[in-house]
Amino acid sequence: MKTIYSQKTIAHSLLSWGSVSISASNSAALFLVMLSLTACGGKGSEAQQRQAELQAEQSHKEVSLRRAEMRDVTKMGRVAAPMQMSTHGAVMGMNIAPMPSDYAAIPLAQNKFEPLVQNGIMVAGEIPVSTFSIDVDTGSYATLRRMLREGRLPEKGTVRVEEMLNYFSYDYPLPAKNAAPFSVTTELAPSPYNDDMMLLRIGLKGYDLPKSQLGASNLVFLLDVSGSMASADKLPLLQTALKLLTAQLSAQDKVSIVVYAGAAGVVLDGASGNNTQTLTYALEQLSAGGSTNGGQGITQAYQLAKKHFIPNGINRVILATDGDFNVGVTDFDDLISLIEKEKDHGIGLTTLGFGLGNYNDQLMEQLADKGNGNYAYIDTLNEARKVLVDELSSTLFSIAKDVKIQVEFNPALISEYRLIGYENRALAREDFNNDKVDAGEIGAGHTVTALYELRYVEAGNRMNDKLRYGVDAQTGQEKYSREEIAFLKLRYKLPEQTQSQLLSYPIRLDQSVKQLEQASDDFRFAAAVAGLGQLLNGSHYLHQFDYAQLSQLARSALGDDPFGYRHEFVQLMETAAAIEQSNQLPIKKTFDGSDKSFAPQDKRYGEPMRDKSNPRNERLQ
């Protein structure tokens, strides 16, 4: 039975896709088809009718492709201009503007990941002291996970190893009561990366604080609703993630929402944390469109945070964006000055990153660092749950600020050392005692891990030559302790203090184990995580370490893994190894058993074009 397309049927088939825009070419096709049917009165010859059918099907196909390409955009279709709500959450006004139609695809090359120069090997006799700020960000690991799942390796040098290490929790002891707000643990074992070196692990563990004891929170969600946020992995995921967070709040908490695109506006102004209906409705009404005036939005967010400030409570702005600040006040120094000023007034900043394509990882990390907050990347709903539910106390509540670590190595026992990661957290030696120098924060329950690779003096095989004048001519040795390999010092401030407190611990030679297998599961797993980061960064300092050894090391150290994050790491590691191997294989340009080249690809539909020498398009054998 043949189907006859009437004018009404074709018009309906081309115009019934809601908010999908029909291009000029599609409109022209529609006009020609209808003109053809009109000329024959809808009952033309079969050939004419068949031609009309084909034209209609082609137009249908083009519009369907457009619809699939814009699916995530047309779910929202419109953007809410700046809205205002009362403190009770009632909508006071809303203007609707059309959604821009040019955000279908953004080149991946527009991502901004800053390459870092890896730390080099230092000579303990020349520079015995290493100083750096702690870091609790995890964004680099989560963005790496997404890239690997998409079959891509990160650009070499852009993986921040410390953020990989600190993504995972370790079984460090809790601090004693009435002591420092965090415990300090050290462990020493042979390095898996080089045969003649040792690995020193330094671990910090903040005290735990149940959600019920967090106290009152004044949270301002600063949300990017620009056109670049339209895809499903951005604004829709952001909305669901923040619903998870608001479900943890109570009547003592206050929530405000500021959105920004071409302009910024207030959506909620101090709604009660237990007003679930208002919070959910406000989040669900958000939609994406326009350019990104992030600077103006930050200013409004801090104004609301000050308006609803809670003394002795949690006062924090949570910025959720893909980092694409492209209009308005975008000067980086101005943004940093504003964030640092408000930080001194007790208002912190946490950044949550979403999506790839035009993602600004560098900006997200640095804004959080200057705002006494942490930076996380949300690539899945599971990650949102991890950051905003399971680790909510760590995310919102700081137990210590300006935490600095300084290690002095004993040149009598240690010839060389290198710090693994923390490249953009390095501090000058004199900064350690300078309370005006900013450093990182630790949240409740946070763990912080740092690794040093060391070479004993007796091991030989130094990467650097000995200095002629660096050794006592009579004894051949410097006058140092023969029992301590290093001396660890930490400085920190309590959240409301301006003067730091000092902690110090000797690291003894006799605390090391002789075999790597004797080290704890946590030690070996941390070494595996840092090993993957170094391999991906193309480190020059892994002389006896590759993916095969990495796999063996990681699988032997899974330990207690209640949430499965370590097992997930193993899968990502294997994926990275497979991608690395495939990238090294030569590209085969012909079919097996034939010298015929691959058929060229149709750029639009990704289908092989018909080979003129093979008119029936038969499969080549």
N, C-alpha and C positions, 0 to 999 in steps of 0.2 A: 504494500500500500504506500503510495507516494504522499508526502506531506506537502501541501500547497501553503506557501507563506503569504498571508494577506498583509496589506499595509498596516493594519492595526497590530497584527502579531509581531511583525518586525520592529515596529516602533516600540512596542512594549518590551521586546527582548533586549533592545539597546538602551532603554531608558530606565530600567527597573532595578538598578544597582545602587540605590540610595545616594550616598554622597560622592560616589566615584565620578570624577570629571571626565567628560567625553572630549577628546582632543579634536582639533580642527579636521584632521584626517578622518577620524571616525564619523564626524558630522557630515563630511563630504560623501563618505561611503553610504551613509544612511540616506542622504538626499538622492544619490544615483539609484539606489535600490528602489526607493519609493517612486522615483520618476519612471523607472522601467516598468514597475507594476501599473502605474497610472496610465502609461501609454498603451498597455495591452488590456486595460480594464481588469487586471487581476486574473485574466484567463488566457494569457499568451501561450505561445507554443511551448512544448515541453522543454526545448532547449533554452528558451528565454526564462522559463520558470526555474530551470536547473541553475542557470547563471545567477539568477536572483538569490537562489538558496545559497550558492557558494559565496556570493558577496556578503550575505547576511552572516554566514558562519564565520567568515574571515573577520568581519567587524566584531562579532561576538568574541572571537578568540583574542583579538587585540584588547578589548575592554576587560576581558577576564584576566589577561596578563597584568594589565594595569591595576586591576582590583587586588590581585594577589600581592603585587609589589607594594601597594599602599595599605594592606590589610590593617596593620597596626596603627597607621595614621588615622584611617577612617573609623576605627573603633571610637576614637574621641571626636574627630571631625571638626570640632570647634574649640576655641581656647577661651577660657574665662578670663576676661580682663580683670584688673584689680577689684577684689570684692571687699566688702566690709561686713563684719558681724559684730553683734553686741557681745558683751562678756557672757551672755547666756547662749551664744551660738546662733542666734537668729540671723538669717541673711537680710542685710539691709539694702543691698543693691548689687546688680550684676549686669555687665555689658558683654555682649557676645560679638566676637570678631571672627571672620572666616579663617580657617586653617590654611597656612601656606602649603602649596603642593610641590615644593621643590626639595623635600627632605627624604626622598625615597632611598637614596644610598649615599654614603659618605666614604671616601677612600680611606682605607686603613692607614695609609701613610700619614694621615693627619694626627694620629696618636702622638702624644708627647711624653716620652720616657727618657730621662736624663742618663746618659752614659757616665759612669763613675770610673776614675782611675783607681785600681785596686791597691790596697796597702802593700807596701814593699817590705822586704826583710831588713830589719834594723839591727845594728851591732850594739850589743848591750854595753860594751866598754865605751862607746861613744855617746849613745842616747839611751841610757838605762831606764828612762821614765816614759810611760805611755799613758795618755789621758784622753778620755772621751766621755760623752754624755750617753746615758742609757736611752733606749728606744723601745716603745711597746707597740708601734704600728705593725699591722699585718697585711697592708694593701698589696705589697709586692708579691706575696705568695698567692693571694687570691687572683690577681691579674695573670700571673704565670699559669695557674691552673686553668683559667679560661683559654689562654692561648694554646696550651697543650691539647685541650679537648677539641679545639678547632683545627688541630694538626699543624700548628705553627710553633716555631721556637722563638723566644724573645731575642731582641738584638743583644749582641754580646756587650757585657758591661752594664746592662740596665737592671739586672736583678740585685736587689738589696738583700744580701744574705742574712743580715740581722732580722729582717722582717719575716724571712722564712723560719729562722730559729724560734722566734717569739710567737709564731702562729700556734705552736704546740705548747701544751702544758707539761710540766715535769714534776716529779715527786720530790720537790724540795720541802724541807720541814717548815712548818709555820713558825713565825717569830714568837718568842716567849712573851708573856704578858708583862706590861710595864717596861718593855724594852723598845728597841727601834721598831718602826712600823713594818719592817721587812727583815727576813733572815738572809744570811749570806752563806753560800756553800761553795767549796772548791773541790775539784777532782782532777787527778793527774794520771795519764796513761800513755802508752805508745801511740803515735799518730798513725792513722790509716793511710795518710796521703804520701808519706815519705818514710823509708825504712829507718833512717837514723835520727828521727825527730820525735818529740813528745807533744802531747796535746793537753793543754790546760783549760779546764772548763770553770767558769765563774757563774754562779747561779743566784738569783735573788727571788724571794717569794714574799709578796705582800700579804698582810693578814686578811682573812675573809670577812665579808660583811653580808649577812643575809639581806635579801631585798626588803624584808619587813623592817629592817633597821636603817635603811638608807636615809630616812628623813624626808622632809618636803622638797619637791623638785619644781623648779621654774624652767620649763623647757620651751625654746623657740625653734620651731622647724622652719628653716630657710630653704625653700624648695625651688629648684629650677624647673620651670614649665615652658622653656623655650622650645622652638621647633626641633632642635637636635635631640630632645628627650622623648620624641614620639614613639620610638620603637618599643616592643614588648619588654625588652631587657632593661629598660630605663624607667620611665614614669610608671607604667603599670606595676612593675616589680617594687618600685619605691613606695607606692601606695600600700601594697600588701605588707611590706616590711614595717612601715610605720604603724599599721594597724596592730601588728604583733607587739610593738613597743607600747602603744597606748593601752593595750589590754593589761599591762603590768602596773598601771598607775592607779591612784586612789584620790579621794576627795581632797586631801591636803596638797595635791599637786596642781600646778597651773600649766596650761598648754596654749601657746600662740602659734599661728602659722602665717608666714610671709611667703608670697610667691613672687618670682621675678621672671620676666621675659623681656620684651621691648621696654616695659615699665615694671615697677614693683608695686605690690599692693598687699594689704592686710586681709587675710581670710578669717582668722580667728584672733581674738584679743583677750587672752587670759581666761579661756574656758576651763572649767573644773576637770581634773583628771579622771573623775568617775563618770563624766557625762559622755558615755560611750556612743550614744546615738549622734550627738552633735559632732564629736571627733570623727566618727566613721563617715558621716554625711559630708563633712568638709573635705576629707581626703578623697572620697569617691567623686566629688564634683570637679576635681582638677583635670585639666587637659592641656595639651602641649601646642605651642605655636609662637612664632616670632623669634627675634634675636635675643641675646643674653646680656642683660644689664645686671651682672652680679654685684658690682660695687654698690649700686643704689639699694639693692636688696639687703646687703649686709648692714648698711647703715640703719635701715628700718628695723631689722631684727634686733640689733643691739639696743635700739630705743625701747622696744617692747620688753626686752630682758631687764632693762633698768626700771621700767615702769612697774613690773611685777616682781622686783628683786626680793628674795627671801633671805634675810640675815641668817647666817649659820646653816643655810640650806644649799642645795645644788642649783646653781644658776648657769645654764649652758645653752649655747646656740648649736644646733645640729644642722650642718650644711649638707644637703643631698643634691648632687649634680654630676654631670659628666665633665665638669671642669672647663666648659667651653665659654669663657667670658670674652665676648667679642664686641660689645658696645658699652657706652657709659664710662664710669670711673673704673678703668682697668689697670691703672698704674700699679705695679706690684708693690713698690715701696709705700704708696699711700695705703694700700690694703693692709700691709704688714704693720704700719704705724697704728692704724685703727684697731687692729686685733690685739696688738701688744698693750695699747692703752686700756682697752676694756678688760684684758686679762688682769691687769693690775688692780682693777676695780672689782675683781671677783667673778667675772663672767668668762667662762671657758668656751672653747670652740672645738667641736668634733666634726670631722668630715667623713661623709659616706660617698663613695664613688660608684657610678653605675655606667654600664655599657662600654663599648669600644667603637672606634671609627674616628672620633674626634676627641678622644679622652686625654685629659691633661693630668697625668699621674704626678708629675713634678709639682704642679701647683697645689694639688690636694694634700700632698705630704707636707709641704712647707707651711701652708696655712694652719694645719693642725698643730705642727710643731710650735709655731709662734703663739698659738692660742691655748697652750696648756691642755691640749686634748690629744686624741689619738685618731689615726686615719685607718679606715677599713674600706675594702672594696667588696661590694655586694654583687656577686655574679649569679647566685641562686637563692631560692627561698631558704634552703638549709643554712646558708651563710648568714642570711638575715636573722634566723633564729639563734645561731651561735652568738652573734654580736649583740643583738638587741633583746634576747631573752635569757639564754644560758649565762652570758657574761655581762649582763646588764650592770651589775655593781661595778665591774672593772671599767666599763665604758663610761659611766656617769660620775663615779665617785673617786676622786684622787686622794690617796693617803699620804703621799709625799711628793714634793716638787723639787725641781732643780737638782736631780740626782746625778752625781758625777762619779766616775770610777777612775782611779789612778793606780797603776801598777809599776813598782820599781823592781827591775830585774837585777839579780846579783851577777856581776860580770865574772866572778870567780867560778861560777857554776854554769851560767848561761852565756853562750857566745852570741846567739842570734835569736830573734823572735819576730813574729808578725801577727798582727791582729786581723782576724778573719771577719770582714764586714765592717760596719760602722764608719765607712769612709766619709760620709757627710755629717758625722757626729764628732769628728775629731776636735779636741780642744788644745790650746796651748798649755804648756806645763803650769804657767802662772795662773791660768784661768781656774784651776782647781780650788784655790783659796780665795778667789774673788767672787763674793756673793752677788755681785751685780751681773755676772755672766749667766745667761739663761741656759738651762739644761732640761732634760726630759722628766716626765712625771710617771709615777706608778699608781695604777688604780687598785682598788680592793681586790685581792685574790690574783693579781697579775703575777706572772713569772717572767723574769728577764734572764737571758742567757748570752754569754760572750765566750768566744773561743780564741785562744792564742796557740799558735804552733811554735815550739821551742826547739833549740838545739843545744845539747849539753856541750861544755868545753871539751870534754874527753872524747866526744863523738867524732871530732875532726870533720872533714868534708865541708868546711865552711864555704858559704857563698861569697864571703868577703875576706880579704887578706888581713892578717894581724897588723896592728900599728907598731911601728918601730919603737915609739916612745910611750906606749900605753901599758908597759909591764915593768915591774920592779926588776932592775938589772941583777940584783943579788939573789932574790928568791924565785924570780920567774912568775910570781903570782901577785895579784893585788891583795890588799889586806881586808878581806871581807869574810863574813860568816861562811862556814862550810856546811851549815845545816839548813839554811833557808835559800830557796831558789828565787824567791820574790817576796815583796811586801805589798799587800793589797790595802788600799785606802778608799773610802767612800765618803762623800759629803751629800747631805740632803737637808731639806727644810720641811717642816710640817706645813700643811696648807695655809695656816694663818700667820706663819712666822716669816721674818725677813733675814734672820741670822741662821747660818747653816750649822749642822752638827757633824762631828767627825767620827767615823768608825775605822778601825784598822785591824788587819789580820795577817800574820805571817803565813807563808805557804812553804811547807817544809819538804825537803828532798825525800824523806822517808815515807811520805804519804802516797807516793806513786806506786802503781802496780807494774809488774814486769811484762805482762802480756795484755794486749788489747781485749782479749776475750774475758779477762778478769774484771774489766770495768763494768759499771752498771749498765742496764738496758738504756736508761735515759742518756748516759754519756755517749754510747755507741749510736743511738738514734740521732742525737744532736749532731754528731760527726757526719752521719749519713746525709742529713738535711743540708748542712753546710757544704758537704761534698758535691751534692747536686747543684747547688747555687754556683759553686766555683767552676764546675764543668760547663754549665750554661754560659757563664761569663767568660769562658776561654782563659782561665787562670794559667799563669806561667809557672805556678809553684806546686803542681800536682805531678810528681815525677813517677810515682809508682801507684797510680790510681786511675781507674777507668770505670765505665758503666758496669762491667761484670763484677768488679770488686765492690762497687757501690751497692749493687743488688744484694750481694751476699751479706754485706754489713747491715743494710736496712732490714732485711728479712730476719736477721738474727736478733734484732733489738726491738721488736714490736711491743713487747711487754704488755702492760694493762692498757687497753685501748677501748674504753667504754663507748665512745662516740664514733669510732671507726676512722678517725682522722689519719692515723698512722698507716692503716691499710690503704686508705685512699692515696696517701703519699707514694706508697710502693707502686700502685697502678700508674700514677703520673710519671714516676721515675722510669718505668718500663716504656711508657709512651714516648718520653723524651729520648730514650735510647733508640727506639725504633725510628723516630723521625730523623735523628742524627745519622743513623745508618743509611736510611733511604736518601738523605741529602748527599751522601757520598757516592751513590751509585750513578754510573753514566746513564744519560737519558737515551733510550732506544728509539730511533726515529723511523724504523720500518717494522712491518709485520714479520713474524717468524716464517721462514720458508718462502719469502717473497721480497723482491727488491722494490715493491711499490711503496710509496710514502703513505703515511696516514692521510686520510681525506681531510681537507681543510674544514674547520668548524664554522658553522653558521653563527655569527657573533650574537644574533638576537635570540635564537632558540637553542643554541648549543647542540645542534644536530649536524651530522656529517652531510656536506653538500653532495649531490649526485655526481658520480664520476662519469664524465662524458664518454670515456672509453669503456664503460660498463653500463650500458643504457638500462639494463634490467636491475641494476643495483644489487647484483648477486653478491653473497658473502665471499670474500677472497679466501682461498684455501692455502 
